[in-house]
Amino acid sequence: MAEVLFYHLTESRLEEALPGLLKRSVQRGWKVVVQTGTEERRDALDTLLWTYRDESFLAHATDREPHQADQPILLTTGMANGNNAEIRFLVDGASPPDLTSYARAVFMFDGHDAMQLEGAREQWKAMKAAGHAVTYWQQTPDRRWERKV
């Protein structure tokens, strides 16, 4: 079973929080897949990861490009694991595939969006019922992640 983390964005937007989490995942030696709810969001994250900092970028590709298996980070709207990732990020209410082959899955949701909050609650129930180890993390005012019990 996968370790499933729910990251509740309360102090920043996805575009501000996601790059740091992806960077840490890659530094751990993990391949990452990020599943978005729409092609527009996938394409916006594609641009963001090349430009999110003046002095660095995160190497990645989208599911529209060849050689997906070679990518450290793959952005997708689908259920496939084209780069054999160990960790899957689900954003904007994306519906997860079967997560049993992943070491970790991360649901990121906007605390100011009622639909995303409700979707996260439903996914929490489904992940617990499926037997995954589930934890909930919320941003502190200084934008750090704090585990809640």
Secondary structure, DSSP 8 states (H G I E B T S, - for coil): --EEEEEEESSS-HHHHHHHHHHHHHHTT--EEEE-SSHHHHHHHHHHHHHSSSS-----EETTSS-GGG-SEEEESSS--TT--SEEEEETT------TT-SEEEEEEETT-HHHHHHHHHHHHHHHHTT-EEEEEEE-TTS-EEEE-
